[in-house]
């Protein structure tokens, strides 16, 4: 892997105008799961601390953008949107807001009518956050319009701009462009780290992590009790914010070393601590939220008992919700999947879980 150089300014992502064109482009982009969590932001979607994530493989959003020259109204963005083949008006405000936000960097959006259609490889009601996969897929499709006119655009610049734009729709989407491991946020631990876009980890990675498994237990399919936007806002006056941000920097540095050596006990301890810290921050915010469900806690206790009894390196992480991501090496897949099917699936809503693994990033279709 090649280190991605840090862009000096967001101004470098502003494209020059070009004549309107007609065409279409389709991208499949994955979700990701943060190991060191991003929780707290400022300004235009800048993270308060660095984060590091596994890029997933099977949980993807596929987005097609067809574009043609606009005949009039070149002072605003114009688009239609289909989700799973149906008109979804509820998604329009978020997409319109995103397109307006990125129009400074992609002025050609004002000159085209866009037909956007999107679908997920996972059920929309599964409780899996799709903003990272959907916004990164849309950003990739939009930058592809630019690359058609400028075919000499380097792959590094293409990935950086797509990540930069995706970030303006959903912060975690900045980490869904490539894989297997992505970082986002400036840190002294990486010279090529960036606040404005995600970077592919170019440090040495132990082979065990390149095929790591992520089985997602769907504990609760329902709507989030607290949106990510509100959760990040609650960090602005959080009594433990400064301590958290400092700890995240330290955990990031520690995890880099662990990913190199493959020391599994240290990986498990750090990743689970990060997951529980995220939920502790929500419980200590004002207003406070408890996002775990009884079945979440039951699963965590089952995992700890299984690890104690078998010695197998099964660990967990959590997003800002009730669902549980089970992380483990591929070589232990058969035994752990049997444990999931026979014991843990009973704690899942409708017995549902999703088998995924670390992946290589987005693909143009």
Residue frames as qw, qx, qy, qz and C-alpha x, y, z in Angstrom:
[[0.000, 0.886, 0.463, 0.000, 0.00, 0.00, 0.00],
 [0.412, 0.365, 0.002, 0.835, 1.11, 3.56, -0.69],
 [0.188, -0.512, -0.450, 0.707, 0.89, 6.37, 1.82],
 [0.206, 0.784, 0.463, 0.358, -1.48, 9.11, 0.72],
 [0.340, 0.100, -0.171, 0.919, 0.08, 12.56, 0.96],
 [0.059, -0.659, -0.570, 0.487, -1.80, 15.13, 2.96],
 [0.248, 0.695, 0.366, 0.567, -3.51, 17.88, 0.93],
 [0.292, 0.003, -0.305, 0.906, -2.60, 21.32, 2.19],
 [0.268, 0.202, 0.223, -0.915, -6.03, 22.88, 1.74],
 [0.488, 0.448, 0.723, -0.195, -9.62, 22.01, 0.88],
 [0.340, 0.743, -0.107, -0.566, -9.30, 24.59, -1.91],
 [0.018, -0.403, 0.820, 0.406, -7.34, 22.03, -3.88],
 [0.289, 0.263, 0.920, -0.010, -10.54, 20.01, -4.21],
 [0.392, 0.677, 0.224, -0.582, -12.39, 22.78, -6.06],
 [0.597, 0.215, 0.634, 0.442, -12.73, 21.68, -9.67],
 [0.064, 0.322, -0.264, -0.907, -12.61, 24.04, -12.61],
 [0.654, 0.411, 0.275, -0.572, -15.70, 24.25, -14.77],
 [0.178, -0.134, 0.844, 0.488, -16.26, 21.98, -17.73],
 [0.470, 0.035, -0.392, -0.790, -18.89, 21.62, -20.43],
 [0.728, -0.073, 0.452, -0.510, -21.93, 19.57, -19.40],
 [0.219, 0.259, -0.899, -0.276, -21.85, 15.91, -20.41],
 [0.834, -0.110, -0.020, -0.540, -24.24, 12.99, -20.48],
 [0.481, 0.281, -0.826, 0.090, -23.54, 9.60, -18.97],
 [0.799, -0.502, -0.047, -0.328, -23.91, 7.37, -15.93],
 [0.320, 0.443, -0.759, 0.354, -21.72, 5.78, -13.31],
 [0.829, -0.432, -0.205, -0.290, -22.34, 3.16, -10.63],
 [0.195, 0.499, -0.714, 0.450, -20.39, 2.47, -7.45],
 [0.805, -0.435, -0.396, -0.077, -20.69, -0.12, -4.70],
 [0.139, 0.586, -0.500, 0.623, -19.23, 1.21, -1.47],
 [0.603, -0.266, -0.732, 0.170, -19.00, -0.58, 1.88],
 [0.494, -0.836, -0.028, -0.237, -19.81, 0.39, 5.41],
 [0.475, 0.403, -0.609, 0.491, -17.02, 0.35, 7.98],
 [0.698, -0.644, -0.313, -0.017, -16.68, -0.35, 11.66],
 [0.081, 0.806, -0.383, 0.444, -14.55, 1.95, 13.82],
 [0.771, -0.156, -0.515, 0.342, -12.15, 0.36, 16.29],
 [0.264, -0.270, -0.300, 0.876, -11.00, 3.70, 17.72],
 [0.131, 0.740, 0.660, 0.018, -14.21, 5.72, 17.75],
 [0.115, 0.251, 0.123, 0.953, -14.87, 9.18, 16.31],
 [0.273, -0.714, -0.645, 0.020, -17.24, 10.90, 18.74],
 [0.214, -0.807, -0.120, 0.536, -17.29, 14.68, 18.76],
 [0.542, 0.406, 0.376, 0.632, -16.83, 17.08, 15.88],
 [0.092, -0.707, -0.137, 0.688, -16.45, 20.76, 15.08],
 [0.098, 0.486, -0.399, -0.771, -16.80, 23.09, 12.12],
 [0.716, 0.356, -0.270, -0.537, -17.65, 21.43, 8.82],
 [0.990, -0.010, -0.078, -0.119, -17.53, 17.81, 9.90],
 [0.368, 0.594, -0.636, 0.327, -14.02, 17.84, 11.37],
 [0.813, -0.334, -0.476, 0.043, -13.30, 15.16, 14.00],
 [0.381, -0.856, 0.251, -0.243, -12.21, 16.04, 17.52],
 [0.536, -0.512, 0.668, 0.068, -10.02, 12.94, 17.60],
 [0.310, 0.388, -0.763, -0.414, -8.52, 10.49, 15.13],
 [0.847, 0.005, 0.370, -0.381, -10.38, 7.27, 14.35],
 [0.068, 0.386, -0.872, -0.292, -9.39, 3.96, 12.80],
 [0.778, 0.159, 0.285, -0.536, -11.70, 1.45, 11.15],
 [0.417, 0.006, 0.866, 0.277, -11.99, -1.86, 9.38],
 [0.450, 0.265, -0.341, -0.782, -13.48, -1.46, 5.92],
 [0.682, 0.090, 0.665, -0.290, -16.22, -4.07, 5.50],
 [0.123, -0.162, 0.819, 0.537, -16.88, -6.22, 2.45],
 [0.007, 0.363, 0.896, 0.256, -20.46, -7.40, 2.16],
 [0.010, -0.771, -0.519, 0.369, -22.49, -4.57, 3.76],
 [0.283, -0.066, 0.346, 0.892, -22.49, -2.24, 0.77],
 [0.377, 0.709, 0.324, -0.500, -24.61, 0.46, -0.84],
 [0.458, 0.175, 0.602, 0.631, -24.80, 0.46, -4.63],
 [0.152, 0.764, 0.235, -0.581, -25.51, 3.87, -6.10],
 [0.491, 0.351, 0.546, 0.581, -26.08, 4.75, -9.75],
 [0.046, 0.712, 0.120, -0.691, -25.99, 8.34, -10.95],
 [0.489, 0.481, 0.542, 0.486, -27.20, 9.16, -14.45],
 [0.121, -0.672, -0.088, 0.725, -26.51, 12.72, -15.53],
 [0.444, 0.544, 0.502, 0.504, -27.38, 14.94, -18.48],
 [0.196, 0.126, -0.009, 0.973, -27.00, 18.64, -19.29],
 [0.042, 0.614, 0.620, -0.486, -29.55, 20.86, -17.59],
 [0.262, 0.595, 0.489, 0.582, -31.65, 23.11, -19.81],
 [0.136, -0.741, -0.043, -0.656, -32.48, 25.72, -17.16],
 [0.664, -0.717, 0.011, -0.212, -32.36, 26.63, -13.45],
 [0.760, 0.283, -0.390, 0.437, -28.59, 26.48, -13.21],
 [0.100, -0.630, 0.378, -0.671, -28.69, 28.25, -9.87],
 [0.668, -0.356, 0.483, -0.439, -29.66, 25.12, -7.90],
 [0.092, -0.220, 0.964, 0.122, -29.07, 21.39, -7.85],
 [0.745, 0.133, -0.104, -0.646, -31.62, 19.23, -9.61],
 [0.096, 0.243, -0.965, 0.008, -32.08, 15.53, -8.88],
 [0.825, -0.200, -0.171, -0.499, -34.49, 12.64, -8.52],
 [0.082, -0.432, 0.853, -0.283, -33.96, 9.74, -6.16],
 [0.867, -0.106, -0.331, -0.357, -35.03, 6.11, -5.97],
 [0.230, -0.470, 0.800, -0.294, -34.26, 3.75, -3.10],
 [0.378, 0.040, 0.922, -0.064, -34.70, 0.05, -3.78],
 [0.105, 0.277, 0.767, 0.569, -36.51, 1.04, -6.98],
 [0.130, -0.777, -0.614, -0.049, -39.07, 3.26, -5.26],
 [0.082, 0.692, -0.033, 0.716, -39.40, 7.00, -4.77],
 [0.586, -0.471, -0.510, 0.417, -38.36, 7.93, -1.25],
 [0.031, 0.854, 0.101, 0.509, -39.21, 11.56, -0.56],
 [0.657, -0.751, -0.034, 0.062, -38.01, 11.21, 3.04],
 [0.775, -0.184, 0.162, 0.582, -34.41, 10.97, 1.81],
 [0.415, 0.749, 0.230, 0.462, -34.62, 14.10, -0.37],
 [0.220, -0.967, 0.068, -0.106, -33.71, 16.72, 2.27],
 [0.697, -0.542, 0.364, 0.296, -30.50, 14.92, 3.25],
 [0.701, 0.242, 0.429, 0.515, -29.42, 14.40, -0.35],
 [0.230, 0.881, 0.206, 0.358, -30.29, 17.98, -1.32],
 [0.409, -0.896, 0.165, 0.051, -28.35, 19.32, 1.67],
 [0.756, -0.284, 0.419, 0.416, -25.35, 17.18, 0.74],
 [0.589, 0.500, 0.388, 0.502, -25.36, 18.28, -2.90],
 [0.010, 0.968, 0.074, 0.239, -25.59, 21.94, -1.89],
 [0.596, -0.744, 0.245, 0.177, -22.74, 21.47, 0.58],
 [0.701, -0.182, 0.489, 0.487, -20.39, 19.98, -2.01],
 [0.526, 0.780, 0.311, 0.139, -21.39, 22.24, -4.92],
 [0.106, -0.935, 0.281, 0.190, -18.51, 24.64, -4.08],
 [0.410, -0.473, 0.730, 0.274, -16.09, 21.81, -4.88],
 [0.352, 0.206, 0.845, 0.346, -18.17, 20.36, -7.75],
 [0.249, 0.435, 0.073, -0.862, -19.73, 23.35, -9.55],
 [0.228, 0.077, -0.774, -0.586, -20.65, 21.09, -12.47],
 [0.049, 0.356, 0.897, -0.258, -23.56, 19.84, -10.32],
 [0.248, 0.563, 0.258, -0.745, -25.45, 23.04, -11.18],
 [0.315, 0.452, -0.491, -0.675, -25.18, 22.21, -14.89],
 [0.284, 0.050, -0.927, -0.238, -26.62, 18.72, -14.76],
 [0.778, -0.252, 0.013, -0.575, -29.85, 16.92, -13.97],
 [0.035, 0.344, -0.921, 0.181, -29.08, 13.93, -11.79],
 [0.850, -0.182, -0.253, -0.424, -31.01, 10.67, -11.52],
 [0.030, -0.464, 0.808, -0.362, -29.81, 8.91, -8.36],
 [0.882, -0.201, -0.244, -0.349, -30.83, 5.38, -7.47],
 [0.006, 0.527, -0.766, 0.368, -29.49, 3.43, -4.51],
 [0.892, -0.241, -0.278, -0.264, -29.86, 0.06, -2.82],
 [0.318, -0.638, 0.651, -0.258, -28.28, -1.78, 0.09],
 [0.533, 0.180, -0.823, -0.078, -27.01, -5.34, 0.24],
 [0.163, -0.160, -0.832, 0.506, -28.38, -5.46, 3.78],
 [0.128, -0.712, -0.671, -0.162, -32.00, -4.84, 4.83],
 [0.049, 0.590, -0.042, 0.804, -32.67, -1.15, 5.40],
 [0.623, -0.622, -0.014, -0.474, -34.48, -2.06, 8.63],
 [0.849, -0.010, -0.468, 0.245, -31.63, -4.23, 9.91],
 [0.540, -0.828, -0.036, 0.143, -30.33, -1.59, 12.28],
 [0.704, -0.078, 0.201, 0.677, -27.06, -1.24, 10.36],
 [0.035, 0.814, 0.009, -0.579, -26.12, 2.39, 9.77],
 [0.706, 0.432, 0.440, 0.347, -26.02, 2.93, 6.01],
 [0.103, 0.978, 0.000, -0.183, -24.87, 6.55, 5.94],
 [0.376, -0.616, 0.560, 0.406, -21.18, 5.62, 5.54],
 [0.498, 0.101, 0.772, 0.382, -21.80, 3.29, 2.61],
 [0.358, 0.762, 0.534, 0.082, -24.49, 5.38, 0.90],
 [0.019, 0.968, -0.049, -0.244, -22.77, 8.76, 1.15],
 [0.376, -0.520, 0.617, 0.455, -19.40, 7.37, 0.05],
 [0.510, 0.306, 0.740, 0.315, -21.02, 5.62, -2.94],
 [0.263, 0.902, 0.342, -0.013, -22.73, 8.87, -3.96],
 [0.182, -0.871, 0.285, 0.355, -19.52, 10.87, -3.54],
 [0.497, -0.227, 0.712, 0.441, -17.58, 8.37, -5.66],
 [0.462, 0.574, 0.637, 0.226, -20.17, 8.59, -8.42],
 [0.105, 0.975, 0.133, -0.140, -20.04, 12.39, -8.41],
 [0.279, -0.722, 0.484, 0.408, -16.24, 12.54, -8.58],
 [0.584, 0.105, 0.727, 0.346, -16.43, 10.00, -11.42],
 [0.393, 0.855, 0.338, 0.005, -18.31, 12.62, -13.45],
 [0.075, -0.932, 0.280, 0.220, -15.28, 14.85, -13.05],
 [0.513, -0.401, 0.690, 0.315, -12.87, 12.06, -13.94],
 [0.659, 0.507, 0.537, 0.146, -14.67, 11.42, -17.23],
 [0.301, 0.951, 0.019, 0.068, -13.70, 14.92, -18.33],
 [0.014, -0.826, 0.551, -0.118, -10.28, 14.71, -16.69],
 [0.981, -0.002, -0.187, -0.048, -9.11, 11.10, -17.27],
 [0.560, 0.436, -0.492, 0.503, -5.56, 11.95, -16.15],
 [0.504, -0.672, 0.225, -0.494, -6.78, 12.54, -12.58],
 [0.248, 0.347, -0.869, 0.249, -4.58, 10.44, -10.30],
 [0.621, -0.359, -0.688, -0.108, -6.11, 7.64, -8.26],
 [0.386, -0.220, -0.541, 0.714, -4.78, 9.21, -5.06],
 [0.129, 0.017, 0.039, -0.991, -6.48, 12.52, -5.80],
 [0.523, -0.239, -0.571, -0.586, -9.69, 10.74, -6.87],
 [0.591, -0.350, -0.706, 0.173, -9.86, 8.77, -3.60],
 [0.263, -0.184, -0.399, 0.859, -8.99, 11.82, -1.50],
 [0.256, -0.073, -0.136, -0.954, -11.65, 14.01, -3.09],
 [0.589, -0.301, -0.643, -0.387, -14.28, 11.28, -2.85],
 [0.527, -0.331, -0.648, 0.439, -13.47, 10.83, 0.84],
 [0.103, -0.072, -0.182, 0.975, -13.46, 14.61, 1.36],
 [0.416, -0.181, -0.328, -0.828, -16.93, 14.94, -0.19],
 [0.617, -0.309, -0.716, -0.108, -18.31, 11.88, 1.57],
 [0.363, -0.176, -0.571, 0.715, -17.20, 13.37, 4.89],
 [0.162, -0.028, 0.044, -0.985, -19.46, 16.36, 4.27],
 [0.637, -0.226, -0.456, -0.579, -22.44, 14.00, 4.11],
 [0.875, -0.464, -0.078, -0.112, -21.46, 11.67, 6.93],
 [0.177, -0.820, 0.542, -0.038, -18.22, 11.84, 8.87],
 [0.690, -0.253, 0.677, 0.030, -17.72, 8.08, 9.01],
 [0.793, 0.570, 0.211, -0.034, -18.23, 7.87, 5.22],
 [0.164, 0.873, -0.455, -0.065, -14.73, 9.34, 4.84],
 [0.358, -0.469, 0.807, -0.028, -13.43, 5.92, 5.92],
 [0.787, 0.233, 0.535, -0.198, -15.33, 3.81, 3.34],
 [0.494, 0.741, -0.289, -0.352, -13.38, 4.54, 0.16],
 [0.592, 0.437, -0.676, 0.035, -10.56, 1.99, 0.35],
 [0.859, -0.469, 0.105, -0.177, -9.41, -0.74, 2.73],
 [0.538, -0.385, -0.749, -0.035, -8.62, -2.86, 4.59],
 [0.429, -0.601, -0.435, 0.516, -7.96, -0.30, 7.32],
 [0.192, 0.709, 0.197, 0.649, -8.72, 3.41, 7.16],
 [0.366, -0.405, -0.417, 0.727, -7.92, 6.34, 9.42],
 [0.068, 0.762, 0.320, 0.559, -9.43, 9.79, 9.68],
 [0.413, -0.907, -0.066, -0.045, -8.29, 12.72, 11.77],
 [0.369, 0.733, -0.444, 0.359, -4.91, 14.31, 12.37],
 [0.840, -0.536, 0.069, 0.044, -2.54, 12.57, 14.74],
 [0.039, -0.813, 0.576, 0.076, 1.17, 12.73, 15.43],
 [0.721, -0.175, 0.671, 0.013, 1.19, 8.95, 15.07],
 [0.660, 0.401, 0.548, 0.322, 0.81, 9.21, 11.27],
 [0.214, -0.363, 0.202, 0.884, 2.54, 11.84, 9.15],
 [0.073, -0.134, -0.642, -0.751, -0.06, 11.45, 6.38],
 [0.019, -0.546, -0.792, 0.274, -3.13, 11.76, 8.60],
 [0.012, -0.246, -0.294, -0.924, -5.77, 14.32, 7.66],
 [0.242, 0.309, 0.559, -0.730, -8.76, 16.11, 9.13],
 [0.446, 0.410, -0.121, -0.786, -10.37, 16.58, 5.72],
 [0.808, 0.239, -0.387, -0.375, -10.42, 13.06, 4.28],
 [0.901, -0.315, 0.292, -0.056, -9.76, 9.45, 5.23],
 [0.244, 0.694, -0.666, -0.121, -6.40, 7.83, 4.57],
 [0.951, 0.042, -0.300, -0.067, -5.57, 4.22, 3.91],
 [0.617, -0.690, 0.375, 0.047, -3.32, 2.83, 6.61],
 [0.689, 0.616, -0.378, 0.040, 0.04, 2.19, 4.95],
 [0.288, -0.623, 0.688, -0.236, 1.85, 0.92, 8.03],
 [0.252, 0.164, -0.952, -0.057, 2.70, -2.76, 8.41],
 [0.738, -0.176, 0.111, -0.641, -0.44, -4.82, 9.05],
 [0.331, -0.228, 0.910, -0.098, -0.23, -8.32, 10.49],
 [0.248, -0.013, -0.803, -0.542, -1.81, -10.86, 8.07],
 [0.050, -0.368, -0.890, 0.263, -4.42, -11.94, 10.64],
 [0.152, 0.558, 0.347, -0.738, -6.18, -8.56, 10.37],
 [0.174, 0.279, -0.519, -0.789, -6.40, -8.59, 6.56],
 [0.418, -0.175, -0.790, -0.414, -9.03, -11.34, 6.66],
 [0.088, 0.060, 0.706, -0.700, -10.64, -10.50, 10.00],
 [0.172, -0.465, -0.809, -0.315, -14.30, -11.44, 10.34],
 [0.191, 0.004, 0.316, -0.929, -17.15, -9.19, 11.49],
 [0.216, -0.425, -0.848, -0.231, -20.46, -10.87, 12.26],
 [0.170, -0.212, 0.136, -0.953, -23.08, -8.30, 13.13],
 [0.104, -0.384, -0.891, 0.217, -25.74, -9.32, 15.63],
 [0.197, -0.419, -0.286, -0.839, -28.99, -7.44, 15.00],
 [0.136, -0.242, -0.772, 0.572, -30.23, -6.89, 18.53],
 [0.188, 0.679, 0.458, -0.542, -32.61, -4.07, 17.64],
 [0.408, 0.378, 0.565, 0.609, -33.81, -3.12, 14.15],
 [0.012, -0.881, -0.459, 0.115, -35.56, 0.01, 15.34],
 [0.256, 0.856, -0.009, 0.449, -34.81, 3.65, 14.71],
 [0.495, 0.141, -0.467, 0.719, -31.85, 5.04, 16.66],
 [0.350, -0.755, -0.496, 0.247, -32.86, 6.54, 19.99],
 [0.165, -0.855, 0.087, 0.484, -30.37, 9.34, 19.41],
 [0.705, 0.700, -0.002, 0.112, -29.03, 10.49, 16.05],
 [0.769, 0.013, -0.049, 0.637, -25.30, 10.62, 15.40],
 [0.172, 0.645, 0.057, 0.742, -25.62, 14.37, 14.89],
 [0.527, -0.761, -0.023, -0.377, -27.09, 14.87, 18.36],
 [0.907, -0.325, -0.074, 0.256, -24.57, 12.48, 19.88],
 [0.615, 0.267, -0.036, 0.741, -21.67, 14.47, 18.49],
 [0.097, -0.729, -0.054, -0.675, -23.24, 17.72, 19.67],
 [0.734, -0.656, -0.125, -0.126, -23.45, 16.37, 23.21],
 [0.817, -0.084, -0.119, 0.558, -19.66, 16.15, 23.26],
 [0.247, 0.702, 0.007, 0.668, -19.36, 19.94, 22.94],
 [0.303, -0.663, 0.310, -0.611, -20.01, 20.53, 26.65],
 [0.902, -0.193, -0.384, -0.033, -19.35, 17.02, 27.87],
 [0.490, -0.823, 0.274, -0.090, -17.58, 16.94, 31.27],
 [0.766, -0.323, 0.495, 0.252, -15.21, 14.20, 30.08],
 [0.684, 0.727, 0.053, -0.022, -14.62, 15.45, 26.52],
 [0.138, 0.854, -0.500, 0.038, -11.00, 16.59, 26.94],
 [0.518, -0.401, 0.752, -0.079, -10.03, 13.36, 28.68],
 [0.821, 0.332, 0.455, -0.090, -11.78, 11.32, 25.98],
 [0.579, 0.804, -0.135, -0.021, -10.05, 13.08, 23.10],
 [0.072, -0.742, 0.663, -0.070, -6.63, 12.64, 24.73],
 [0.661, -0.167, 0.721, -0.125, -7.35, 8.97, 25.41],
 [0.804, 0.535, 0.232, -0.118, -8.44, 8.42, 21.81],
 [0.359, 0.825, -0.437, 0.006, -5.08, 9.74, 20.58],
 [0.305, -0.525, 0.782, -0.142, -3.29, 7.35, 22.94],
 [0.776, 0.130, 0.590, -0.180, -5.47, 4.40, 21.89],
 [0.685, 0.712, -0.072, -0.138, -4.84, 5.21, 18.23],
 [0.157, 0.742, -0.650, 0.054, -1.08, 5.04, 18.75],
 [0.503, -0.283, 0.790, -0.208, -1.39, 1.79, 20.72],
 [0.816, 0.352, 0.395, -0.234, -3.60, 0.18, 18.08],
 [0.520, 0.757, -0.371, -0.139, -1.11, 0.97, 15.32],
 [0.061, -0.541, 0.831, -0.112, 1.49, -1.12, 17.15],
 [0.634, 0.019, 0.707, -0.312, -1.01, -3.92, 17.80],
 [0.767, 0.565, 0.097, -0.288, -2.05, -4.08, 14.15],
 [0.368, 0.713, -0.594, -0.049, 1.59, -4.55, 13.24],
 [0.106, -0.399, 0.882, -0.227, 2.42, -7.28, 15.76],
 [0.631, -0.138, -0.644, -0.410, -0.91, -9.13, 15.75],
 [0.091, 0.056, -0.800, 0.590, -0.97, -9.27, 19.56],
 [0.344, -0.436, -0.689, -0.467, -4.54, -10.52, 19.97],
 [0.412, -0.559, -0.615, 0.374, -5.02, -10.05, 23.72],
 [0.183, -0.349, -0.082, 0.915, -4.02, -6.39, 23.44],
 [0.147, -0.166, -0.548, -0.806, -6.29, -5.94, 20.40],
 [0.383, -0.525, -0.745, -0.151, -9.27, -7.37, 22.26],
 [0.365, -0.536, -0.466, 0.602, -8.69, -5.26, 25.38],
 [0.103, -0.243, 0.095, 0.960, -8.32, -2.00, 23.48],
 [0.208, -0.213, -0.618, -0.728, -11.19, -2.49, 21.02],
 [0.394, -0.566, -0.723, -0.027, -13.66, -3.51, 23.72],
 [0.309, -0.479, -0.332, 0.752, -12.57, -0.61, 25.91],
 [0.009, 0.056, -0.303, -0.951, -13.20, 1.79, 23.01],
 [0.308, -0.390, -0.721, -0.483, -16.67, 0.35, 22.45],
 [0.431, -0.608, -0.624, 0.236, -17.68, 0.62, 26.11],
 [0.260, -0.314, -0.120, 0.905, -16.18, 4.11, 26.38],
 [0.113, -0.213, -0.477, -0.845, -18.44, 5.28, 23.56],
 [0.452, -0.553, -0.640, -0.282, -21.50, 4.10, 25.45],
 [0.475, -0.482, -0.450, 0.583, -20.22, 5.45, 28.74],
 [0.140, -0.052, 0.095, 0.984, -19.90, 8.89, 27.13],
 [0.318, -0.389, -0.530, -0.683, -23.54, 8.74, 26.08],
 [0.560, -0.555, -0.611, 0.071, -24.63, 7.69, 29.56],
 [0.455, -0.455, -0.269, 0.717, -22.64, 10.57, 31.08],
 [0.132, 0.264, 0.302, 0.907, -23.90, 13.26, 28.66],
 [0.112, 0.493, 0.557, -0.659, -26.67, 15.76, 29.37],
 [0.846, -0.191, 0.188, -0.461, -29.24, 14.66, 28.35],
 [0.263, -0.395, 0.879, 0.039, -28.08, 11.07, 28.88],
 [0.809, 0.229, -0.265, -0.471, -28.91, 7.99, 26.83],
 [0.544, -0.274, 0.793, -0.015, -28.62, 4.26, 27.37],
 [0.549, 0.458, -0.432, -0.550, -28.30, 2.74, 23.91],
 [0.146, 0.165, -0.975, -0.012, -27.66, -0.87, 24.89],
 [0.756, -0.234, -0.225, -0.568, -30.59, -3.23, 25.25],
 [0.744, -0.421, 0.465, -0.231, -30.81, -6.10, 27.79],
 [0.956, 0.230, 0.161, 0.087, -29.90, -8.52, 25.01],
 [0.424, 0.785, -0.344, 0.294, -26.81, -6.44, 24.21],
 [0.313, -0.663, 0.583, -0.351, -25.53, -6.93, 27.74],
 [0.911, -0.099, 0.366, -0.164, -26.45, -10.60, 27.67],
 [0.833, 0.524, -0.081, 0.161, -24.39, -11.06, 24.49],
 [0.165, 0.791, -0.482, 0.340, -21.38, -9.28, 25.96],
 [0.588, -0.483, 0.575, -0.300, -21.43, -11.58, 28.98],
 [0.954, 0.187, 0.226, -0.057, -21.77, -14.60, 26.69],
 [0.610, 0.708, -0.277, 0.225, -18.73, -13.44, 24.71],
 [0.133, -0.718, 0.584, -0.353, -16.63, -13.03, 27.85],
 [0.793, -0.243, 0.505, -0.240, -17.64, -16.48, 29.10],
 [0.904, 0.424, 0.049, 0.024, -16.95, -18.08, 25.70],
 [0.397, 0.762, -0.425, 0.286, -13.50, -16.50, 25.58],
 [0.405, -0.592, 0.604, -0.349, -12.75, -17.66, 29.11],
 [0.879, -0.047, 0.429, -0.203, -13.90, -21.22, 28.40],
 [0.877, 0.435, 0.164, 0.122, -12.33, -21.72, 24.96],
 [0.513, -0.500, 0.282, 0.638, -9.37, -19.33, 24.85],
 [0.475, 0.473, 0.522, 0.528, -10.50, -18.28, 21.35],
 [0.210, -0.219, -0.040, 0.952, -9.99, -14.61, 20.39],
 [0.010, -0.669, -0.639, -0.380, -13.61, -13.55, 19.98],
 [0.172, -0.277, -0.292, 0.899, -14.11, -9.86, 20.73],
 [0.158, 0.770, 0.613, 0.077, -16.79, -7.23, 20.18],
 [0.139, -0.080, -0.030, 0.987, -17.24, -3.62, 19.29],
 [0.128, 0.701, 0.670, -0.210, -20.33, -1.41, 19.27],
 [0.131, 0.412, 0.250, 0.866, -21.59, 1.56, 17.32],
 [0.198, -0.041, 0.361, -0.910, -23.97, 4.09, 18.85],
 [0.727, -0.086, -0.275, -0.624, -26.76, 1.55, 19.16],
 [0.791, -0.319, 0.407, -0.326, -27.73, -1.84, 20.53],
 [0.933, 0.330, -0.135, -0.043, -26.23, -4.07, 17.84],
 [0.617, -0.608, 0.462, 0.188, -22.99, -5.99, 18.42],
 [0.629, 0.649, -0.420, -0.081, -20.11, -6.47, 15.97],
 [0.881, -0.355, 0.297, 0.095, -18.28, -9.72, 16.67],
 [0.358, 0.806, -0.467, -0.059, -14.63, -9.55, 15.59],
 [0.805, -0.334, 0.489, 0.041, -12.45, -12.64, 15.20],
 [0.065, -0.504, 0.723, 0.468, -9.73, -14.22, 13.00],
 [0.708, 0.276, -0.382, -0.526, -10.79, -16.17, 9.92],
 [0.374, 0.241, -0.892, 0.074, -9.08, -19.33, 11.19],
 [0.103, 0.106, 0.817, -0.558, -11.58, -19.49, 14.07],
 [0.419, 0.018, -0.244, -0.874, -14.61, -18.89, 11.86],
 [0.554, -0.153, -0.763, -0.296, -16.19, -22.37, 11.95],
 [0.379, -0.285, -0.757, 0.450, -16.22, -22.71, 15.75],
 [0.021, 0.226, 0.290, -0.930, -17.34, -19.14, 16.39],
 [0.430, -0.030, -0.406, -0.806, -20.12, -19.25, 13.79],
 [0.515, -0.265, -0.812, -0.069, -21.43, -22.39, 15.44],
 [0.242, -0.313, -0.585, 0.708, -21.46, -20.53, 18.77],
 [0.198, 0.122, -0.063, -0.971, -23.30, -17.63, 17.11],
 [0.497, -0.115, -0.626, -0.591, -25.90, -19.89, 15.53],
 [0.551, -0.289, -0.780, 0.064, -26.55, -22.05, 18.59],
 [0.395, -0.492, -0.536, 0.561, -26.37, -19.45, 21.36],
 [0.128, -0.307, -0.056, 0.941, -26.02, -15.81, 20.34],
 [0.124, -0.219, -0.593, -0.765, -28.64, -15.76, 17.59],
 [0.294, -0.584, -0.756, 0.034, -31.35, -16.28, 20.21],
 [0.235, -0.604, -0.286, 0.705, -30.61, -12.75, 21.47],
 [0.087, -0.082, 0.420, 0.900, -31.04, -11.24, 17.97],
 [0.518, 0.379, 0.250, -0.725, -34.28, -9.74, 16.76],
 [0.852, 0.398, -0.036, -0.339, -35.89, -12.39, 14.53],
 [0.885, -0.185, 0.345, 0.252, -32.64, -14.36, 14.94],
 [0.607, 0.772, 0.043, 0.184, -30.98, -12.08, 12.43],
 [0.476, -0.681, 0.316, 0.459, -27.25, -11.56, 12.04],
 [0.614, 0.777, -0.122, -0.064, -25.01, -10.61, 9.11],
 [0.833, -0.235, 0.255, 0.432, -21.75, -12.34, 8.26],
 [0.383, 0.913, -0.111, 0.085, -19.14, -9.88, 6.97],
 [0.821, -0.229, 0.069, 0.517, -15.38, -9.45, 6.89],
 [0.194, -0.705, 0.207, 0.650, -12.64, -6.93, 6.22],
 [0.684, 0.590, 0.400, 0.156, -12.65, -5.78, 2.60],
 [0.576, 0.045, 0.246, 0.778, -10.71, -3.82, 0.01],
 [0.021, 0.401, 0.067, -0.913, -13.01, -0.84, -0.38],
 [0.550, 0.580, 0.236, -0.553, -15.39, 0.58, -2.97],
 [0.444, 0.025, 0.752, 0.487, -15.72, -0.75, -6.52],
 [0.376, 0.407, -0.185, -0.812, -16.88, 0.86, -9.73],
 [0.606, 0.220, 0.760, -0.087, -19.46, -1.35, -11.45]]
